[in-house]
Amino acid sequence: MRVLDRYVFSETWRTILIGLLAFITIFITMDMVENVDDFVDNKAGLATVLKYYAFQIPHIFTLTLPVAVLISCLFTVGQMARHYELIAIKASGIRFARTMVPLVAAGLMASVLSLGVSEVIEPEANSEVRNIKAGEIKKSSRKRQPRVRNNISYRGANGVFYFAPEYDTKLNVMKDVVVEKSDRGKLIFRLNAEQATWQETTWVFSEAWIRWFAEDGEVEREAYVPEGPVSALGDHPRNIVREQRQPEEMSYRELSDLVSRIDDSGGDTTKYRVGLNMKLSFPFTNLIVVLIGSPLSARLRRGGLAVGVGLGLSLTFVYYGFIRVGQTLGDNAVLPPIFAAWLGNIFFGICGIIMISRAEKH
C-alpha cells in the first residue's frame, strides 16, 4: 500500500499545484482587466501594479486552494475509476475508505498550509494591499470617510491600546472609551471613560475610572477622575483614525484580543466573533472537499478534465454559498457565531461521510 499511497498523494498534489497556478493567473488577469482604468487614470507605475498583485497572492492562495484541492481530487480519483484501477484495488481486498487515506492526508496538509498562510502571511499582505490601493493607486480619488467611525481600535506607543465604539472625527471625541496599558503581556492599568476629547496635545477624559493591576492580575487600586487628562496618553487622533485594521488584516490572536476589548467596553462583538471562527473553519474546507469529491468522482466513468473542472467549480459555488449564508446568519445573530462559521463544513462533512459509506457498499 505504500507504493499506492505515494502514487495517489503525489498525483493529487501535482494537480493541486497546477490548479493553483491556473487560478491565481486567472484571478489576477480578471482583476487587472477590471481595474485597468484606475491604473491608467491615476498613472500607477508598473512597479506599483506588480507590488499590488504580489501582495494579493496570499489571499488568492487561501481563497482558491479548496477549489484546486476539490478539482484535483475529482481528477485523480476519476482517472482511477475510468482506468478501472479502483476495481482492481477493490478486487485485491482493499476498501475504498483505505484508498482515500492519501487523499485525506493531502486535504489535511492543504488545510494546515492554508491555516498557516492565513494566520502568518495574509493579514499583513491584506493590509499592504489596502495601503497601496489607497496611497499609491487611488491617491487622487480617495473616498470621503464618514464623520462618525464605529469600533475604533488603535495600538499606540509604550503598550497602550485604545478602543471606542463611537468616534467623532470632526470633534475628535471618543465615546465609551477603553484604554489599556500593558508591559510584556501583563496588564498595568485599564481606563474606562464615558468620553475622551482631544485638547491640543492630550486626551481629556470625562467620568473616568482607572484601575491599576498587580502582578497576579488582581486590582491593586483604583481612582475616579470626573474630568481631566491622564499622563502618557497623548496619541494623536490622526494616528488613531488612520491605523484602523480590518478583521481580514488581523491574525487570530489580534482579532481575539479585539473581541475581548469590545466585550469589556460593552460593544457588539457578533460580527467579529463570526469572523474569528471563520479564521479557523475556512482552512478546513480543504479537508471537507476531499470527503465530498472522492466518493463522487469514484462514480464517474466518462468525461475527462473538463468534467472534473466543471463539476468542481459547481460544487465550489454551492459550498461557498453555504459558507456565505452561514456568515450572514451569524452576523445577524440568527445563529451562534461558532455554528454559523462552521455551517458549511458541518453540512458538507456529513454529506461526504454518507457518500463514503455508500461507496463502500458498491
C-alpha positions as CSV (number, residue, x, y, z in Angstrom):
1,M,0.0,0.0,0.0
2,R,2.9,2.4,0.5
3,V,3.5,2.5,-3.3
4,L,-0.2,3.2,-3.9
5,D,-0.3,5.8,-1.2
6,R,2.7,7.6,-2.6
7,Y,1.3,7.4,-6.1
8,V,-2.2,8.9,-5.1
9,F,-0.6,11.5,-2.8
10,S,1.9,12.7,-5.5
11,E,-0.7,12.8,-8.2
12,T,-3.1,14.8,-6.0
13,W,-0.5,17.4,-5.1
14,R,0.7,17.7,-8.6
15,T,-2.8,18.5,-9.8
16,I,-3.3,20.9,-6.9
17,L,-0.2,22.9,-7.8
18,I,-1.2,23.1,-11.4
19,G,-4.7,24.2,-10.4
20,L,-3.4,26.8,-8.0
21,L,-1.1,28.3,-10.7
22,A,-4.0,28.5,-13.1
23,F,-6.5,30.0,-10.6
24,I,-4.0,32.6,-9.4
25,T,-3.2,33.6,-13.0
26,I,-6.9,33.8,-13.9
27,F,-7.8,35.8,-10.8
28,I,-5.1,38.4,-11.3
29,T,-5.9,38.7,-15.0
30,M,-9.6,39.3,-14.4
31,D,-8.9,41.8,-11.6
32,M,-6.4,43.6,-13.8
33,V,-8.9,43.9,-16.6
34,E,-11.5,45.3,-14.1
35,N,-9.1,47.8,-12.6
36,V,-7.1,48.9,-15.6
37,D,-9.0,52.2,-15.9
38,D,-8.0,53.0,-12.3
39,F,-4.3,52.2,-13.0
40,V,-4.3,54.4,-16.1
41,D,-6.3,57.3,-14.7
42,N,-4.1,57.5,-11.6
43,K,-0.9,56.9,-13.6
44,A,0.1,54.0,-11.5
45,G,3.5,52.7,-12.5
46,L,4.4,49.1,-13.4
47,A,6.2,48.6,-10.2
48,T,3.2,49.7,-8.2
49,V,0.8,47.4,-10.1
50,L,3.2,44.4,-9.7
51,K,3.6,45.1,-6.0
52,Y,-0.2,45.4,-5.6
53,Y,-0.8,42.0,-7.1
54,A,2.2,40.4,-5.4
55,F,0.7,41.2,-2.0
56,Q,-2.7,39.8,-3.2
57,I,-1.3,36.3,-3.8
58,P,-1.6,35.1,-0.2
59,H,-5.3,36.0,-0.2
60,I,-5.9,34.4,-3.6
61,F,-4.0,31.3,-2.4
62,T,-6.2,30.7,0.6
63,L,-9.4,31.5,-1.4
64,T,-8.7,29.2,-4.4
65,L,-6.9,26.4,-2.6
66,P,-10.1,24.5,-1.7
67,V,-11.2,24.7,-5.4
68,A,-7.8,23.3,-6.5
69,V,-8.0,20.5,-3.9
70,L,-11.5,19.5,-5.0
71,I,-10.7,19.5,-8.7
72,S,-7.5,17.6,-8.0
73,C,-9.5,15.0,-6.0
74,L,-12.1,14.7,-8.8
75,F,-9.5,14.4,-11.4
76,T,-7.2,11.9,-9.6
77,V,-9.9,9.5,-8.4
78,G,-11.9,10.0,-11.6
79,Q,-8.9,8.9,-13.7
80,M,-8.5,5.8,-11.4
81,A,-12.2,5.0,-11.9
82,R,-12.0,5.4,-15.7
83,H,-8.9,3.2,-16.0
84,Y,-10.6,0.6,-13.7
85,E,-7.9,1.0,-11.2
86,L,-10.4,1.3,-8.4
87,I,-12.0,-2.0,-9.4
88,A,-8.6,-3.7,-9.4
89,I,-7.8,-2.2,-5.9
90,K,-11.2,-3.4,-4.6
91,A,-10.7,-6.8,-6.1
92,S,-7.4,-7.1,-4.2
93,G,-9.3,-6.7,-0.9
94,I,-8.6,-3.0,-0.3
95,R,-11.5,-1.0,0.9
96,F,-12.4,2.3,-0.8
97,A,-12.0,4.2,2.5
98,R,-8.4,2.9,2.8
99,T,-7.7,4.1,-0.8
100,M,-8.8,7.6,0.4
101,V,-6.2,7.8,3.1
102,P,-3.6,9.6,1.0
103,L,-6.3,11.9,-0.3
104,V,-7.4,12.8,3.2
105,A,-3.7,13.3,4.1
106,A,-3.3,15.7,1.2
107,G,-6.5,17.6,2.2
108,L,-5.3,17.8,5.8
109,M,-1.9,19.1,4.7
110,A,-3.6,21.7,2.5
111,S,-5.8,22.8,5.5
112,V,-2.7,23.2,7.7
113,L,-0.9,25.1,5.0
114,S,-3.9,27.4,4.4
115,L,-4.2,28.0,8.1
116,G,-0.6,28.9,8.4
117,V,-0.7,31.3,5.4
118,S,-3.9,33.0,6.6
119,E,-2.5,33.4,10.1
120,V,1.1,34.5,9.4
121,I,1.3,36.0,5.9
122,E,-2.2,37.0,4.7
123,P,-3.1,39.7,7.4
124,E,0.0,41.8,6.7
125,A,-0.4,41.3,3.0
126,N,-4.0,42.4,3.0
127,S,-3.0,45.5,5.0
128,E,-0.4,46.3,2.4
129,V,-2.9,45.8,-0.5
130,R,-5.2,48.3,1.1
131,N,-2.4,50.8,1.7
132,I,-1.1,50.5,-1.8
133,K,-4.5,50.9,-3.3
134,A,-5.4,54.0,-1.1
135,G,-2.0,55.6,-1.1
136,E,-0.4,54.8,-4.4
137,I,-3.1,53.9,-6.9
138,K,-6.1,56.0,-5.8
139,K,-4.1,58.8,-4.3
140,S,-6.1,61.4,-6.2
141,S,-9.5,59.9,-5.8
142,R,-9.9,58.7,-2.2
143,K,-13.4,58.3,-0.9
144,R,-14.5,60.7,1.8
145,Q,-14.6,58.9,5.2
146,P,-17.7,59.2,7.4
147,R,-17.6,61.7,10.2
148,V,-18.6,59.2,12.9
149,R,-16.5,56.0,12.9
150,N,-17.5,52.8,14.8
151,N,-15.4,50.3,16.8
152,I,-12.2,52.3,16.7
153,S,-9.2,50.4,17.9
154,Y,-5.6,51.5,17.9
155,R,-2.4,50.2,19.5
156,G,-0.3,53.2,20.4
157,A,3.2,53.7,21.8
158,N,4.5,52.1,25.0
159,G,2.0,49.2,25.1
160,V,-1.1,51.5,25.1
161,F,-4.3,50.3,23.4
162,Y,-7.4,52.4,22.7
163,F,-10.9,51.2,21.9
164,A,-14.1,53.2,21.3
165,P,-17.4,52.1,19.9
166,E,-18.0,55.6,18.5
167,Y,-15.6,58.3,17.4
168,D,-16.5,61.7,16.0
169,T,-13.6,62.5,13.7
170,K,-14.6,66.2,13.3
171,L,-14.7,67.0,17.1
172,N,-12.1,64.4,18.0
173,V,-14.4,62.9,20.6
174,M,-14.5,59.2,21.6
175,K,-17.5,57.7,23.4
176,D,-17.4,54.9,26.0
177,V,-13.6,54.7,25.5
178,V,-11.4,51.9,27.0
179,V,-7.7,52.4,27.3
180,E,-5.3,49.7,28.4
181,K,-1.6,49.8,29.1
182,S,0.4,46.5,29.1
183,D,4.0,45.6,29.6
184,R,5.3,42.3,28.2
185,G,1.8,40.8,28.2
186,K,0.9,42.0,31.7
187,L,-1.9,44.5,32.2
188,I,-0.7,47.6,34.1
189,F,-3.9,49.7,34.1
190,R,-7.3,50.0,32.4
191,L,-9.2,53.2,32.0
192,N,-13.0,53.3,31.3
193,A,-14.5,56.7,30.5
194,E,-17.8,58.0,29.1
195,Q,-16.0,60.4,26.8
196,A,-12.5,61.4,25.7
197,T,-11.8,64.7,24.0
198,W,-8.6,65.8,22.2
199,Q,-7.4,69.1,23.5
200,E,-4.2,70.4,21.9
201,T,-1.7,67.8,23.0
202,T,-3.5,65.3,25.2
203,W,-6.8,63.5,25.7
204,V,-9.1,64.8,28.4
205,F,-11.3,62.1,29.9
206,S,-14.8,62.6,31.4
207,E,-16.4,60.3,34.1
208,A,-13.4,58.0,34.1
209,W,-12.4,55.1,36.3
210,I,-8.8,54.0,36.3
211,R,-7.8,50.6,37.7
212,W,-4.2,49.5,38.3
213,F,-3.4,45.8,38.4
214,A,-0.9,43.8,40.5
215,E,1.5,41.1,39.1
216,D,-1.2,38.4,39.8
217,G,-3.8,40.3,37.7
218,E,-5.8,41.4,40.7
219,V,-6.9,45.1,41.0
220,E,-4.3,46.8,43.2
221,R,-6.0,50.2,43.4
222,E,-8.5,52.4,41.5
223,A,-9.3,56.1,41.1
224,Y,-12.2,58.1,39.8
225,V,-11.5,61.1,37.5
226,P,-14.5,63.4,36.9
227,E,-12.6,65.2,34.2
228,G,-9.0,65.6,33.3
229,P,-6.0,64.3,31.3
230,V,-4.0,61.2,32.1
231,S,-0.3,61.2,31.7
232,A,1.3,59.2,28.9
233,L,-2.0,59.1,26.8
234,G,-1.2,61.6,24.1
235,D,-1.5,59.5,20.8
236,H,-2.7,62.0,18.1
237,P,-6.2,61.5,16.7
238,R,-4.9,61.3,13.1
239,N,-2.9,58.2,14.0
240,I,-5.8,56.6,15.8
241,V,-8.1,57.0,12.8
242,R,-5.5,56.2,10.1
243,E,-4.2,53.0,11.6
244,Q,-7.6,51.1,11.6
245,R,-7.2,47.5,10.6
246,Q,-10.0,45.4,9.2
247,P,-10.6,41.8,10.6
248,E,-9.0,40.3,7.5
249,E,-5.9,42.3,8.3
250,M,-5.6,40.7,11.8
251,S,-4.3,37.4,13.0
252,Y,-6.4,35.1,15.1
253,R,-4.8,36.3,18.2
254,E,-5.1,40.0,17.3
255,L,-8.8,39.6,16.4
256,S,-9.4,37.6,19.6
257,D,-7.8,40.4,21.7
258,L,-10.0,43.0,19.9
259,V,-13.1,40.9,20.6
260,S,-12.2,40.8,24.3
261,R,-11.7,44.5,24.5
262,I,-15.0,45.2,22.7
263,D,-16.7,42.9,25.2
264,D,-15.1,44.8,28.1
265,S,-16.5,48.1,26.7
266,G,-20.0,46.7,26.2
267,G,-19.8,46.9,22.4
268,D,-21.4,44.4,19.9
269,T,-18.9,41.6,19.0
270,T,-21.3,39.5,16.9
271,K,-19.7,40.1,13.5
272,Y,-16.2,39.9,15.0
273,R,-16.9,36.6,16.6
274,V,-18.2,35.2,13.3
275,G,-15.0,36.4,11.6
276,L,-12.9,34.9,14.4
277,N,-14.4,31.5,14.0
278,M,-14.2,31.8,10.2
279,K,-10.4,32.1,10.5
280,L,-10.4,28.5,11.8
281,S,-13.3,27.0,9.8
282,F,-12.4,28.1,6.3
283,P,-8.9,26.5,6.0
284,F,-10.5,23.1,6.9
285,T,-12.7,23.4,3.8
286,N,-9.7,21.8,2.0
287,L,-10.3,18.6,4.1
288,I,-14.0,18.6,3.7
289,V,-13.9,18.8,-0.1
290,V,-11.9,15.6,-0.2
291,L,-14.7,13.8,1.7
292,I,-17.1,15.0,-1.0
293,G,-15.0,14.8,-4.1
294,S,-13.6,11.3,-3.6
295,P,-16.8,9.2,-3.5
296,L,-18.4,11.4,-6.1
297,S,-15.5,11.1,-8.6
298,A,-15.4,7.3,-8.0
299,R,-18.7,7.0,-9.8
300,L,-17.5,8.9,-12.9
301,R,-16.8,6.6,-15.7
302,R,-17.0,9.1,-18.6
303,G,-15.5,12.5,-19.3
304,G,-12.1,13.9,-18.6
305,L,-10.5,17.0,-17.2
306,A,-13.4,19.2,-18.4
307,V,-16.0,17.2,-16.5
308,G,-13.8,17.4,-13.3
309,V,-13.3,21.1,-13.6
310,G,-16.9,21.8,-14.3
311,L,-18.2,19.6,-11.5
312,G,-15.6,21.0,-9.1
313,L,-16.5,24.7,-9.9
314,S,-20.2,23.9,-9.5
315,L,-19.7,22.2,-6.1
316,T,-17.4,25.1,-5.0
317,F,-20.1,27.7,-5.8
318,V,-22.7,25.7,-3.8
319,Y,-20.2,25.2,-0.9
320,Y,-19.2,28.9,-0.8
321,G,-22.9,29.8,-1.0
322,F,-23.4,27.8,2.2
323,I,-20.5,29.5,3.9
324,R,-21.8,32.9,2.9
325,V,-25.3,32.1,4.2
326,G,-23.9,30.9,7.5
327,Q,-21.8,34.0,7.8
328,T,-24.8,36.2,7.1
329,L,-27.0,34.4,9.6
330,G,-24.2,34.7,12.2
331,D,-23.7,38.4,11.5
332,N,-27.4,39.0,12.1
333,A,-27.3,36.9,15.3
334,V,-29.7,34.3,13.9
335,L,-27.2,31.5,14.6
336,P,-24.4,31.3,17.2
337,P,-21.1,32.6,15.8
338,I,-19.3,29.3,16.0
339,F,-22.1,27.3,14.4
340,A,-22.6,30.0,11.7
341,A,-18.9,29.8,10.8
342,W,-18.8,26.0,10.6
343,L,-22.2,25.6,9.0
344,G,-20.8,24.8,5.5
345,N,-18.2,22.4,6.8
346,I,-20.7,20.6,9.0
347,F,-23.3,20.1,6.3
348,F,-20.9,19.0,3.6
349,G,-18.8,16.9,6.0
350,I,-22.0,14.9,6.9
351,C,-22.8,14.6,3.2
352,G,-19.3,13.4,2.5
353,I,-19.4,10.7,5.2
354,I,-22.7,9.4,3.9
355,M,-21.4,9.3,0.3
356,I,-18.3,7.4,1.5
357,S,-20.4,4.9,3.4
358,R,-22.5,4.3,0.3
359,A,-19.3,3.9,-1.9
360,E,-18.1,1.2,0.5
361,K,-21.2,-0.8,-0.3
362,H,-20.8,-0.8,-4.1
